């Protein structure tokens, strides 16, 4: 049986995510367990990258979508699994590898939902299968990302 995290635990995990503005792409954790996480982020129209990507027709860069997926599916889920294991929370989760495919564009003021499920978690390394969904529930990006905790 998988225990679902309560709201206070989800809030604590969110506060422990080390990325901060203007490079934080997780607003809320909706669900969290040993096996999965669901988070959300709204890209505001004044994000730093829209001015140059692309003037007059802004779209969210693919690398930002990958970072959004990683912050929920690797960093936040990894923090939760580290907490549950009673391990050192003073480690910084860094991206190690991944493969992502894009299916749709994300425009300013869109809210995306990130759904990730754990593939494996061992020796501080997490690999997750992650989907990034548009507001209408359609798939915008999907793939697998990995990261591991390192002493900061």
N, CA, C and O atoms as a GROMACS GRO file, in nm:
protein
  608
    1UNK      N    1   0.083  -0.118   0.000
    1UNK     CA    2   0.000   0.000   0.000
    1UNK      C    3   0.088   0.125   0.000
    1UNK      O    4   0.185   0.133   0.074
    2UNK      N    5   0.053   0.221  -0.083
    2UNK     CA    6   0.127   0.346  -0.094
    2UNK      C    7   0.057   0.452  -0.009
    2UNK      O    8  -0.063   0.473  -0.020
    3UNK      N    9   0.136   0.518   0.076
    3UNK     CA   10   0.081   0.626   0.157
    3UNK      C   11   0.085   0.756   0.077
    3UNK      O   12   0.188   0.791   0.019
    4UNK      N   13  -0.027   0.825   0.074
    4UNK     CA   14  -0.032   0.956   0.011
    4UNK      C   15   0.008   1.061   0.113
    4UNK      O   16  -0.031   1.053   0.230
    5UNK      N   17   0.084   1.159   0.069
    5UNK     CA   18   0.129   1.265   0.158
    5UNK      C   19   0.014   1.358   0.192
    5UNK      O   20  -0.074   1.383   0.110
    6UNK      N   21   0.015   1.410   0.315
    6UNK     CA   22  -0.087   1.509   0.353
    6UNK      C   23  -0.044   1.648   0.305
    6UNK      O   24   0.067   1.666   0.256
    7UNK      N   25  -0.135   1.744   0.318
    7UNK     CA   26  -0.110   1.878   0.266
    7UNK      C   27   0.013   1.943   0.329
    7UNK      O   28   0.090   2.010   0.259
    8UNK      N   29   0.033   1.924   0.459
    8UNK     CA   30   0.149   1.988   0.523
    8UNK      C   31   0.281   1.930   0.470
    8UNK      O   32   0.380   2.002   0.457
    9UNK      N   33   0.282   1.800   0.440
    9UNK     CA   34   0.402   1.739   0.382
    9UNK      C   35   0.426   1.793   0.241
    9UNK      O   36   0.540   1.824   0.205
   10UNK      N   37   0.319   1.804   0.161
   10UNK     CA   38   0.334   1.858   0.025
   10UNK      C   39   0.385   2.002   0.031
   10UNK      O   40   0.469   2.041  -0.050
   11UNK      N   41   0.334   2.081   0.126
   11UNK     CA   42   0.380   2.219   0.142
   11UNK      C   43   0.527   2.224   0.182
   11UNK      O   44   0.602   2.309   0.134
   12UNK      N   45   0.568   2.133   0.269
   12UNK     CA   46   0.709   2.129   0.313
   12UNK      C   47   0.800   2.093   0.197
   12UNK      O   48   0.905   2.155   0.178
   13UNK      N   49   0.761   1.993   0.118
   13UNK     CA   50   0.840   1.956   0.001
   13UNK      C   51   0.855   2.076  -0.092
   13UNK      O   52   0.964   2.103  -0.141
   14UNK      N   53   0.746   2.146  -0.115
   14UNK     CA   54   0.750   2.263  -0.204
   14UNK      C   55   0.848   2.369  -0.152
   14UNK      O   56   0.920   2.430  -0.232
   15UNK      N   57   0.851   2.391  -0.022
   15UNK     CA   58   0.944   2.491   0.033
   15UNK      C   59   1.089   2.444   0.023
   15UNK      O   60   1.180   2.528   0.020
   16UNK      N   61   1.113   2.313   0.016
   16UNK     CA   62   1.249   2.260   0.008
   16UNK      C   63   1.304   2.256  -0.135
   16UNK      O   64   1.423   2.233  -0.154
   17UNK      N   65   1.219   2.277  -0.235
   17UNK     CA   66   1.268   2.281  -0.373
   17UNK      C   67   1.364   2.400  -0.383
   17UNK      O   68   1.323   2.513  -0.358
   18UNK      N   69   1.491   2.376  -0.420
   18UNK     CA   70   1.591   2.483  -0.412
   18UNK      C   71   1.580   2.591  -0.520
   18UNK      O   72   1.626   2.703  -0.499
   19UNK      N   73   1.521   2.560  -0.633
   19UNK     CA   74   1.509   2.660  -0.739
   19UNK      C   75   1.415   2.771  -0.694
   19UNK      O   76   1.309   2.745  -0.637
   20UNK      N   77   1.454   2.893  -0.722
   20UNK     CA   78   1.376   3.011  -0.684
   20UNK      C   79   1.355   3.100  -0.805
   20UNK      O   80   1.419   3.082  -0.909
   21UNK      N   81   1.266   3.197  -0.791
   21UNK     CA   82   1.238   3.293  -0.897
   21UNK      C   83   1.368   3.361  -0.939
   21UNK      O   84   1.449   3.398  -0.854
   22UNK      N   85   1.388   3.378  -1.067
   22UNK     CA   86   1.297   3.356  -1.179
   22UNK      C   87   1.310   3.218  -1.243
   22UNK      O   88   1.265   3.198  -1.356
   23UNK      N   89   1.370   3.123  -1.172
   23UNK     CA   90   1.391   2.991  -1.231
   23UNK      C   91   1.318   2.880  -1.155
   23UNK      O   92   1.365   2.766  -1.152
   24UNK      N   93   1.206   2.913  -1.095
   24UNK     CA   94   1.125   2.814  -1.025
   24UNK      C   95   0.998   2.791  -1.107
   24UNK      O   96   0.923   2.885  -1.135
   25UNK      N   97   0.975   2.666  -1.144
   25UNK     CA   98   0.863   2.633  -1.232
   25UNK      C   99   0.772   2.528  -1.170
   25UNK      O  100   0.730   2.433  -1.237
   26UNK      N  101   0.742   2.546  -1.043
   26UNK     CA  102   0.644   2.464  -0.972
   26UNK      C  103   0.573   2.555  -0.872
   26UNK      O  104   0.636   2.609  -0.782
   27UNK      N  105   0.440   2.571  -0.890
   27UNK     CA  106   0.361   2.654  -0.799
   27UNK      C  107   0.295   2.573  -0.689
   27UNK      O  108   0.279   2.620  -0.577
   28UNK      N  109   0.257   2.450  -0.724
   28UNK     CA  110   0.172   2.375  -0.633
   28UNK      C  111   0.194   2.225  -0.654
   28UNK      O  112   0.215   2.178  -0.766
   29UNK      N  113   0.189   2.150  -0.543
   29UNK     CA  114   0.187   2.004  -0.548
   29UNK      C  115   0.045   1.962  -0.514
   29UNK      O  116  -0.008   1.998  -0.409
   30UNK      N  117  -0.016   1.885  -0.602
   30UNK     CA  118  -0.156   1.843  -0.587
   30UNK      C  119  -0.166   1.704  -0.527
   30UNK      O  120  -0.252   1.678  -0.443
   31UNK      N  121  -0.078   1.614  -0.570
   31UNK     CA  122  -0.074   1.477  -0.518
   31UNK      C  123   0.072   1.438  -0.499
   31UNK      O  124   0.160   1.484  -0.571
   32UNK      N  125   0.096   1.352  -0.399
   32UNK     CA  126   0.232   1.307  -0.372
   32UNK      C  127   0.226   1.176  -0.297
   32UNK      O  128   0.155   1.162  -0.197
   33UNK      N  129   0.302   1.078  -0.346
   33UNK     CA  130   0.314   0.949  -0.278
   33UNK      C  131   0.452   0.893  -0.307
   33UNK      O  132   0.534   0.958  -0.372
   34UNK      N  133   0.478   0.772  -0.258
   34UNK     CA  134   0.606   0.706  -0.283
   34UNK      C  135   0.628   0.680  -0.432
   34UNK      O  136   0.742   0.668  -0.477
   35UNK      N  137   0.520   0.670  -0.508
   35UNK     CA  138   0.528   0.629  -0.648
   35UNK      C  139   0.500   0.738  -0.750
   35UNK      O  140   0.532   0.722  -0.868
   36UNK      N  141   0.441   0.850  -0.707
   36UNK     CA  142   0.404   0.952  -0.806
   36UNK      C  143   0.391   1.090  -0.743
   36UNK      O  144   0.384   1.106  -0.621
   37UNK      N  145   0.387   1.189  -0.832
   37UNK     CA  146   0.365   1.327  -0.792
   37UNK      C  147   0.287   1.397  -0.903
   37UNK      O  148   0.304   1.367  -1.021
   38UNK      N  149   0.202   1.490  -0.863
   38UNK     CA  150   0.130   1.575  -0.958
   38UNK      C  151   0.150   1.719  -0.911
   38UNK      O  152   0.120   1.753  -0.797
   39UNK      N  153   0.201   1.803  -1.001
   39UNK     CA  154   0.222   1.943  -0.969
   39UNK      C  155   0.167   2.033  -1.077
   39UNK      O  156   0.126   1.986  -1.183
   40UNK      N  157   0.165   2.163  -1.049
   40UNK     CA  158   0.117   2.260  -1.147
   40UNK      C  159   0.208   2.382  -1.150
   40UNK      O  160   0.273   2.417  -1.052
   41UNK      N  161   0.208   2.446  -1.267
   41UNK     CA  162   0.278   2.573  -1.282
   41UNK      C  163   0.205   2.657  -1.385
   41UNK      O  164   0.159   2.606  -1.487
   42UNK      N  165   0.194   2.788  -1.357
   42UNK     CA  166   0.137   2.882  -1.453
   42UNK      C  167   0.249   2.972  -1.504
   42UNK      O  168   0.317   3.039  -1.426
   43UNK      N  169   0.268   2.972  -1.635
   43UNK     CA  170   0.368   3.058  -1.698
   43UNK      C  171   0.308   3.197  -1.717
   43UNK      O  172   0.220   3.216  -1.801
   44UNK      N  173   0.354   3.293  -1.639
   44UNK     CA  174   0.300   3.429  -1.651
   44UNK      C  175   0.357   3.495  -1.777
   44UNK      O  176   0.465   3.458  -1.824
   45UNK      N  177   0.285   3.592  -1.828
   45UNK     CA  178   0.328   3.657  -1.953
   45UNK      C  179   0.456   3.738  -1.937
   45UNK      O  180   0.518   3.775  -2.037
   46UNK      N  181   0.497   3.765  -1.812
   46UNK     CA  182   0.620   3.842  -1.791
   46UNK      C  183   0.741   3.755  -1.757
   46UNK      O  184   0.841   3.806  -1.706
   47UNK      N  185   0.734   3.625  -1.785
   47UNK     CA  186   0.851   3.538  -1.764
   47UNK      C  187   0.969   3.593  -1.845
   47UNK      O  188   0.950   3.648  -1.954
   48UNK      N  189   1.089   3.580  -1.791
   48UNK     CA  190   1.208   3.641  -1.851
   48UNK      C  191   1.236   3.593  -1.994
   48UNK      O  192   1.295   3.667  -2.072
   49UNK      N  193   1.196   3.473  -2.029
   49UNK     CA  194   1.234   3.415  -2.158
   49UNK      C  195   1.141   3.453  -2.273
   49UNK      O  196   1.178   3.436  -2.389
   50UNK      N  197   1.020   3.504  -2.244
   50UNK     CA  198   0.927   3.534  -2.352
   50UNK      C  199   0.969   3.654  -2.437
   50UNK      O  200   0.936   3.661  -2.555
   51UNK      N  201   1.042   3.747  -2.379
   51UNK     CA  202   1.083   3.867  -2.452
   51UNK      C  203   1.162   3.832  -2.579
   51UNK      O  204   1.147   3.898  -2.682
   52UNK      N  205   1.244   3.730  -2.571
   52UNK     CA  206   1.326   3.693  -2.686
   52UNK      C  207   1.285   3.563  -2.754
   52UNK      O  208   1.347   3.524  -2.853
   53UNK      N  209   1.182   3.496  -2.704
   53UNK     CA  210   1.145   3.363  -2.757
   53UNK      C  211   0.995   3.356  -2.783
   53UNK      O  212   0.929   3.293  -2.700
   54UNK      N  213   0.940   3.406  -2.875
   54UNK     CA  214   0.987   3.483  -2.989
   54UNK      C  215   0.912   3.615  -2.988
   54UNK      O  216   0.791   3.615  -2.962
   55UNK      N  217   0.978   3.727  -3.018
   55UNK     CA  218   0.911   3.857  -3.014
   55UNK      C  219   0.786   3.858  -3.102
   55UNK      O  220   0.791   3.823  -3.220
   56UNK      N  221   0.675   3.898  -3.043
   56UNK     CA  222   0.548   3.902  -3.116
   56UNK      C  223   0.473   3.771  -3.119
   56UNK      O  224   0.354   3.769  -3.151
   57UNK      N  225   0.538   3.661  -3.087
   57UNK     CA  226   0.474   3.529  -3.085
   57UNK      C  227   0.542   3.442  -2.979
   57UNK      O  228   0.606   3.342  -3.011
   58UNK      N  229   0.528   3.481  -2.851
   58UNK     CA  230   0.601   3.410  -2.746
   58UNK      C  231   0.553   3.266  -2.725
   58UNK      O  232   0.433   3.240  -2.718
   59UNK      N  233   0.649   3.176  -2.715
   59UNK     CA  234   0.621   3.037  -2.676
   59UNK      C  235   0.724   2.997  -2.571
   59UNK      O  236   0.835   3.050  -2.568
   60UNK      N  237   0.687   2.903  -2.488
   60UNK     CA  238   0.777   2.857  -2.382
   60UNK      C  239   0.885   2.768  -2.443
   60UNK      O  240   0.853   2.670  -2.510
   61UNK      N  241   1.012   2.801  -2.420
   61UNK     CA  242   1.121   2.720  -2.476
   61UNK      C  243   1.117   2.576  -2.425
   61UNK      O  244   1.078   2.550  -2.311
   62UNK      N  245   1.157   2.484  -2.510
   62UNK     CA  246   1.161   2.343  -2.473
   62UNK      C  247   1.246   2.316  -2.350
   62UNK      O  248   1.210   2.232  -2.267
   63UNK      N  249   1.358   2.385  -2.338
   63UNK     CA  250   1.444   2.363  -2.220
   63UNK      C  251   1.373   2.404  -2.091
   63UNK      O  252   1.398   2.346  -1.986
   64UNK      N  253   1.285   2.505  -2.100
   64UNK     CA  254   1.208   2.546  -1.982
   64UNK      C  255   1.102   2.440  -1.951
   64UNK      O  256   1.075   2.412  -1.834
   65UNK      N  257   1.041   2.382  -2.053
   65UNK     CA  258   0.945   2.274  -2.029
   65UNK      C  259   1.013   2.156  -1.962
   65UNK      O  260   0.957   2.096  -1.870
   66UNK      N  261   1.133   2.122  -2.008
   66UNK     CA  262   1.208   2.012  -1.945
   66UNK      C  263   1.239   2.046  -1.800
   66UNK      O  264   1.224   1.962  -1.712
   67UNK      N  265   1.283   2.169  -1.775
   67UNK     CA  266   1.312   2.211  -1.638
   67UNK      C  267   1.187   2.204  -1.551
   67UNK      O  268   1.195   2.163  -1.435
   68UNK      N  269   1.073   2.243  -1.606
   68UNK     CA  270   0.946   2.235  -1.533
   68UNK      C  271   0.917   2.090  -1.495
   68UNK      O  272   0.879   2.061  -1.382
   69UNK      N  273   0.934   2.001  -1.591
   69UNK     CA  274   0.910   1.859  -1.566
   69UNK      C  275   1.006   1.805  -1.460
   69UNK      O  276   0.966   1.729  -1.372
   70UNK      N  277   1.132   1.846  -1.468
   70UNK     CA  278   1.233   1.798  -1.374
   70UNK      C  279   1.210   1.850  -1.232
   70UNK      O  280   1.229   1.776  -1.136
   71UNK      N  281   1.168   1.976  -1.219
   71UNK     CA  282   1.148   2.031  -1.085
   71UNK      C  283   1.038   1.957  -1.010
   71UNK      O  284   1.045   1.942  -0.888
   72UNK      N  285   0.935   1.911  -1.082
   72UNK     CA  286   0.830   1.834  -1.016
   72UNK      C  287   0.867   1.687  -1.008
   72UNK      O  288   0.867   1.628  -0.899
   73UNK      N  289   0.900   1.627  -1.122
   73UNK     CA  290   0.915   1.482  -1.131
   73UNK      C  291   1.044   1.424  -1.080
   73UNK      O  292   1.052   1.304  -1.053
   74UNK      N  293   1.147   1.508  -1.065
   74UNK     CA  294   1.275   1.459  -1.013
   74UNK      C  295   1.308   1.530  -0.881
   74UNK      O  296   1.334   1.463  -0.780
   75UNK      N  297   1.308   1.663  -0.880
   75UNK     CA  298   1.350   1.736  -0.760
   75UNK      C  299   1.249   1.718  -0.646
   75UNK      O  300   1.285   1.669  -0.539
   76UNK      N  301   1.123   1.757  -0.668
   76UNK     CA  302   1.024   1.750  -0.559
   76UNK      C  303   0.997   1.606  -0.516
   76UNK      O  304   0.992   1.578  -0.396
   77UNK      N  305   0.980   1.515  -0.612
   77UNK     CA  306   0.959   1.374  -0.575
   77UNK      C  307   1.081   1.319  -0.504
   77UNK      O  308   1.068   1.244  -0.407
   78UNK      N  309   1.201   1.355  -0.550
   78UNK     CA  310   1.324   1.310  -0.484
   78UNK      C  311   1.336   1.362  -0.342
   78UNK      O  312   1.382   1.290  -0.254
   79UNK      N  313   1.296   1.486  -0.318
   79UNK     CA  314   1.298   1.541  -0.182
   79UNK      C  315   1.205   1.461  -0.093
   79UNK      O  316   1.241   1.426   0.020
   80UNK      N  317   1.086   1.431  -0.143
   80UNK     CA  318   0.990   1.353  -0.064
   80UNK      C  319   1.046   1.214  -0.032
   80UNK      O  320   1.037   1.170   0.083
   81UNK      N  321   1.102   1.146  -0.130
   81UNK     CA  322   1.157   1.012  -0.106
   81UNK      C  323   1.275   1.018  -0.009
   81UNK      O  324   1.293   0.927   0.072
   82UNK      N  325   1.355   1.123  -0.017
   82UNK     CA  326   1.466   1.142   0.076
   82UNK      C  327   1.415   1.165   0.217
   82UNK      O  328   1.469   1.110   0.313
   83UNK      N  329   1.309   1.246   0.231
   83UNK     CA  330   1.247   1.268   0.362
   83UNK      C  331   1.197   1.137   0.421
   83UNK      O  332   1.222   1.107   0.538
   84UNK      N  333   1.126   1.058   0.340
   84UNK     CA  334   1.069   0.931   0.387
   84UNK      C  335   1.178   0.834   0.431
   84UNK      O  336   1.158   0.756   0.524
   85UNK      N  337   1.293   0.839   0.363
   85UNK     CA  338   1.403   0.748   0.396
   85UNK      C  339   1.483   0.798   0.516
   85UNK      O  340   1.567   0.725   0.569
   86UNK      N  341   1.457   0.922   0.560
   86UNK     CA  342   1.531   0.978   0.672
   86UNK      C  343   1.672   1.019   0.635
   86UNK      O  344   1.758   1.031   0.722
   87UNK      N  345   1.697   1.040   0.505
   87UNK     CA  346   1.830   1.077   0.458
   87UNK      C  347   1.853   1.228   0.467
   87UNK      O  348   1.762   1.304   0.499
   88UNK      N  349   1.975   1.269   0.438
   88UNK     CA  350   2.019   1.408   0.447
   88UNK      C  351   1.947   1.495   0.343
   88UNK      O  352   1.958   1.470   0.223
   89UNK      N  353   1.873   1.595   0.390
   89UNK     CA  354   1.803   1.687   0.300
   89UNK      C  355   1.892   1.801   0.252
   89UNK      O  356   1.846   1.888   0.178
   90UNK      N  357   2.017   1.803   0.295
   90UNK     CA  358   2.110   1.908   0.253
   90UNK      C  359   2.182   1.873   0.124
   90UNK      O  360   2.293   1.920   0.098
   91UNK      N  361   2.120   1.789   0.043
   91UNK     CA  362   2.175   1.754  -0.087
   91UNK      C  363   2.098   1.830  -0.194
   91UNK      O  364   1.978   1.854  -0.181
   92UNK      N  365   2.168   1.865  -0.297
   92UNK     CA  366   2.109   1.935  -0.410
   92UNK      C  367   2.080   1.832  -0.518
   92UNK      O  368   2.170   1.759  -0.560
   93UNK      N  369   1.955   1.824  -0.564
   93UNK     CA  370   1.921   1.730  -0.670
   93UNK      C  371   1.958   1.791  -0.803
   93UNK      O  372   1.911   1.900  -0.838
   94UNK      N  373   2.043   1.722  -0.878
   94UNK     CA  374   2.086   1.772  -1.008
   94UNK      C  375   2.042   1.676  -1.117
   94UNK      O  376   2.034   1.555  -1.097
   95UNK      N  377   2.013   1.732  -1.233
   95UNK     CA  378   1.972   1.657  -1.351
   95UNK      C  379   2.090   1.574  -1.401
   95UNK      O  380   2.202   1.624  -1.409
   96UNK      N  381   2.065   1.448  -1.434
   96UNK     CA  382   2.173   1.364  -1.486
   96UNK      C  383   2.150   1.322  -1.630
   96UNK      O  384   2.245   1.320  -1.709
   97UNK      N  385   2.028   1.288  -1.667
   97UNK     CA  386   2.002   1.248  -1.805
   97UNK      C  387   1.852   1.245  -1.832
   97UNK      O  388   1.771   1.245  -1.739
   98UNK      N  389   1.818   1.242  -1.959
   98UNK     CA  390   1.677   1.236  -1.993
   98UNK      C  391   1.652   1.230  -2.141
   98UNK      O  392   1.740   1.251  -2.224
   99UNK      N  393   1.528   1.200  -2.171
   99UNK     CA  394   1.481   1.197  -2.309
   99UNK      C  395   1.337   1.247  -2.307
   99UNK      O  396   1.252   1.187  -2.242
  100UNK      N  397   1.311   1.355  -2.379
  100UNK     CA  398   1.179   1.417  -2.379
  100UNK      C  399   1.136   1.442  -2.522
  100UNK      O  400   1.216   1.481  -2.607
  101UNK      N  401   1.007   1.419  -2.548
  101UNK     CA  402   0.948   1.452  -2.677
  101UNK      C  403   0.841   1.559  -2.654
  101UNK      O  404   0.773   1.560  -2.551
  102UNK      N  405   0.828   1.648  -2.751
  102UNK     CA  406   0.732   1.757  -2.742
  102UNK      C  407   0.615   1.732  -2.836
  102UNK      O  408   0.634   1.686  -2.949
  103UNK      N  409   0.494   1.762  -2.788
  103UNK     CA  410   0.374   1.737  -2.867
  103UNK      C  411   0.292   1.863  -2.892
  103UNK      O  412   0.208   1.863  -2.982
  104UNK      N  413   0.315   1.969  -2.816
  104UNK     CA  414   0.237   2.093  -2.832
  104UNK      C  415   0.314   2.210  -2.771
  104UNK      O  416   0.402   2.191  -2.688
  105UNK      N  417   0.278   2.330  -2.814
  105UNK     CA  418   0.340   2.451  -2.760
  105UNK      C  419   0.265   2.499  -2.636
  105UNK      O  420   0.145   2.477  -2.621
  106UNK      N  421   0.340   2.565  -2.548
  106UNK     CA  422   0.282   2.628  -2.430
  106UNK      C  423   0.303   2.779  -2.445
  106UNK      O  424   0.414   2.825  -2.467
  107UNK      N  425   0.194   2.854  -2.434
  107UNK     CA  426   0.195   2.998  -2.451
  107UNK      C  427   0.192   3.067  -2.313
  107UNK      O  428   0.165   3.002  -2.212
  108UNK      N  429   0.221   3.197  -2.310
  108UNK     CA  430   0.211   3.271  -2.184
  108UNK      C  431   0.072   3.260  -2.122
  108UNK      O  432  -0.028   3.249  -2.193
  109UNK      N  433   0.068   3.262  -1.990
  109UNK     CA  434  -0.055   3.254  -1.909
  109UNK      C  435  -0.121   3.117  -1.910
  109UNK      O  436  -0.234   3.104  -1.862
  110UNK      N  437  -0.054   3.015  -1.961
  110UNK     CA  438  -0.108   2.879  -1.955
  110UNK      C  439  -0.064   2.812  -1.825
  110UNK      O  440   0.048   2.831  -1.778
  111UNK      N  441  -0.155   2.734  -1.769
  111UNK     CA  442  -0.124   2.651  -1.653
  111UNK      C  443  -0.103   2.509  -1.702
  111UNK      O  444  -0.187   2.454  -1.774
  112UNK      N  445   0.010   2.451  -1.664
  112UNK     CA  446   0.038   2.313  -1.701
  112UNK      C  447   0.031   2.224  -1.578
  112UNK      O  448   0.056   2.269  -1.466
  113UNK      N  449  -0.002   2.099  -1.600
  113UNK     CA  450  -0.001   1.998  -1.495
  113UNK      C  451   0.110   1.900  -1.528
  113UNK      O  452   0.122   1.853  -1.641
  114UNK      N  453   0.190   1.868  -1.428
  114UNK     CA  454   0.300   1.776  -1.445
  114UNK      C  455   0.268   1.650  -1.366
  114UNK      O  456   0.247   1.655  -1.245
  115UNK      N  457   0.264   1.536  -1.435
  115UNK     CA  458   0.239   1.407  -1.371
  115UNK      C  459   0.363   1.321  -1.388
  115UNK      O  460   0.410   1.298  -1.500
  116UNK      N  461   0.416   1.273  -1.277
  116UNK     CA  462   0.536   1.191  -1.283
  116UNK      C  463   0.516   1.064  -1.202
  116UNK      O  464   0.454   1.065  -1.096
  117UNK      N  465   0.570   0.955  -1.254
  117UNK     CA  466   0.569   0.830  -1.179
  117UNK      C  467   0.712   0.777  -1.171
  117UNK      O  468   0.788   0.783  -1.267
  118UNK      N  469   0.745   0.727  -1.054
  118UNK     CA  470   0.879   0.677  -1.027
  118UNK      C  471   0.904   0.550  -1.107
  118UNK      O  472   0.824   0.457  -1.105
  119UNK      N  473   1.017   0.546  -1.178
  119UNK     CA  474   1.063   0.424  -1.243
  119UNK      C  475   1.154   0.351  -1.145
  119UNK      O  476   1.136   0.232  -1.120
  120UNK      N  477   1.253   0.423  -1.090
  120UNK     CA  478   1.335   0.365  -0.983
  120UNK      C  479   1.391   0.475  -0.895
  120UNK      O  480   1.405   0.590  -0.935
  121UNK      N  481   1.424   0.434  -0.772
  121UNK     CA  482   1.486   0.520  -0.671
  121UNK      C  483   1.585   0.432  -0.597
  121UNK      O  484   1.546   0.343  -0.521
  122UNK      N  485   1.714   0.456  -0.618
  122UNK     CA  486   1.815   0.379  -0.546
  122UNK      C  487   1.944   0.459  -0.536
  122UNK      O  488   1.982   0.531  -0.628
  123UNK      N  489   2.010   0.445  -0.421
  123UNK     CA  490   2.136   0.515  -0.393
  123UNK      C  491   2.129   0.664  -0.424
  123UNK      O  492   2.225   0.723  -0.474
  124UNK      N  493   2.014   0.723  -0.394
  124UNK     CA  494   1.998   0.867  -0.414
  124UNK      C  495   1.970   0.911  -0.556
  124UNK      O  496   1.964   1.030  -0.583
  125UNK      N  497   1.953   0.816  -0.648
  125UNK     CA  498   1.921   0.851  -0.787
  125UNK      C  499   1.776   0.816  -0.816
  125UNK      O  500   1.729   0.708  -0.782
  126UNK      N  501   1.707   0.910  -0.879
  126UNK     CA  502   1.566   0.892  -0.914
  126UNK      C  503   1.550   0.903  -1.064
  126UNK      O  504   1.603   0.994  -1.128
  127UNK      N  505   1.476   0.809  -1.120
  127UNK     CA  506   1.437   0.815  -1.261
  127UNK      C  507   1.286   0.814  -1.265
  127UNK      O  508   1.222   0.729  -1.203
  128UNK      N  509   1.227   0.909  -1.340
  128UNK     CA  510   1.082   0.923  -1.345
  128UNK      C  511   1.032   0.930  -1.489
  128UNK      O  512   1.100   0.981  -1.578
  129UNK      N  513   0.913   0.878  -1.508
  129UNK     CA  514   0.838   0.895  -1.634
  129UNK      C  515   0.747   1.016  -1.611
  129UNK      O  516   0.669   1.018  -1.516
  130UNK      N  517   0.757   1.116  -1.698
  130UNK     CA  518   0.691   1.244  -1.672
  130UNK      C  519   0.610   1.288  -1.794
  130UNK      O  520   0.654   1.277  -1.908
  131UNK      N  521   0.490   1.340  -1.764
  131UNK     CA  522   0.406   1.400  -1.867
  131UNK      C  523   0.377   1.545  -1.827
  131UNK      O  524   0.354   1.574  -1.710
  132UNK      N  525   0.379   1.634  -1.925
  132UNK     CA  526   0.341   1.773  -1.905
  132UNK      C  527   0.214   1.795  -1.986
  132UNK      O  528   0.213   1.780  -2.109
  133UNK      N  529   0.106   1.830  -1.916
  133UNK     CA  530  -0.026   1.842  -1.979
  133UNK      C  531  -0.071   1.987  -1.988
  133UNK      O  532  -0.048   2.066  -1.896
  134UNK      N  533  -0.136   2.021  -2.099
  134UNK     CA  534  -0.194   2.153  -2.117
  134UNK      C  535  -0.321   2.165  -2.032
  134UNK      O  536  -0.366   2.066  -1.974
  135UNK      N  537  -0.377   2.285  -2.024
  135UNK     CA  538  -0.497   2.309  -1.943
  135UNK      C  539  -0.614   2.220  -1.985
  135UNK      O  540  -0.695   2.181  -1.901
  136UNK      N  541  -0.623   2.187  -2.114
  136UNK     CA  542  -0.733   2.103  -2.162
  136UNK      C  543  -0.706   1.954  -2.142
  136UNK      O  544  -0.786   1.870  -2.183
  137UNK      N  545  -0.593   1.920  -2.079
  137UNK     CA  546  -0.558   1.781  -2.052
  137UNK      C  547  -0.479   1.714  -2.162
  137UNK      O  548  -0.437   1.600  -2.147
  138UNK      N  549  -0.459   1.784  -2.273
  138UNK     CA  550  -0.382   1.724  -2.383
  138UNK      C  551  -0.232   1.726  -2.350
  138UNK      O  552  -0.185   1.808  -2.271
  139UNK      N  553  -0.161   1.634  -2.411
  139UNK     CA  554  -0.020   1.615  -2.384
  139UNK      C  555   0.063   1.722  -2.456
  139UNK      O  556   0.048   1.742  -2.577
  140UNK      N  557   0.151   1.789  -2.382
  140UNK     CA  558   0.242   1.888  -2.441
  140UNK      C  559   0.384   1.833  -2.452
  140UNK      O  560   0.456   1.866  -2.546
  141UNK      N  561   0.425   1.750  -2.356
  141UNK     CA  562   0.558   1.689  -2.357
  141UNK      C  563   0.555   1.564  -2.269
  141UNK      O  564   0.474   1.554  -2.177
  142UNK      N  565   0.644   1.470  -2.300
  142UNK     CA  566   0.651   1.348  -2.221
  142UNK      C  567   0.791   1.289  -2.235
  142UNK      O  568   0.861   1.314  -2.332
  143UNK      N  569   0.829   1.210  -2.136
  143UNK     CA  570   0.958   1.145  -2.144
  143UNK      C  571   1.003   1.093  -2.009
  143UNK      O  572   0.924   1.079  -1.916
  144UNK      N  573   1.132   1.063  -2.002
  144UNK     CA  574   1.194   1.014  -1.880
  144UNK      C  575   1.310   1.105  -1.844
  144UNK      O  576   1.390   1.143  -1.929
  145UNK      N  577   1.317   1.141  -1.715
  145UNK     CA  578   1.424   1.226  -1.664
  145UNK      C  579   1.482   1.162  -1.538
  145UNK      O  580   1.412   1.094  -1.464
  146UNK      N  581   1.611   1.185  -1.516
  146UNK     CA  582   1.679   1.133  -1.398
  146UNK      C  583   1.757   1.244  -1.329
  146UNK      O  584   1.798   1.342  -1.391
  147UNK      N  585   1.776   1.225  -1.200
  147UNK     CA  586   1.858   1.317  -1.123
  147UNK      C  587   1.905   1.248  -0.997
  147UNK      O  588   1.854   1.143  -0.960
  148UNK      N  589   2.003   1.308  -0.932
  148UNK     CA  590   2.052   1.250  -0.808
  148UNK      C  591   2.092   1.360  -0.711
  148UNK      O  592   2.125   1.471  -0.751
  149UNK      N  593   2.087   1.325  -0.584
  149UNK     CA  594   2.126   1.419  -0.480
  149UNK      C  595   2.277   1.420  -0.462
  149UNK      O  596   2.340   1.315  -0.453
  150UNK      N  597   2.334   1.540  -0.458
  150UNK     CA  598   2.477   1.556  -0.434
  150UNK      C  599   2.494   1.654  -0.318
  150UNK      O  600   2.409   1.740  -0.296
  151UNK      N  601   2.602   1.640  -0.246
  151UNK     CA  602   2.628   1.729  -0.134
  151UNK      C  603   2.647   1.870  -0.188
  151UNK      O  604   2.726   1.893  -0.279
  152UNK      N  605   2.573   1.963  -0.129
  152UNK     CA  606   2.582   2.102  -0.178
  152UNK      C  607   2.682   2.182  -0.098
  152UNK      O  608   2.703   2.300  -0.125
   0.00000   0.00000   0.00000
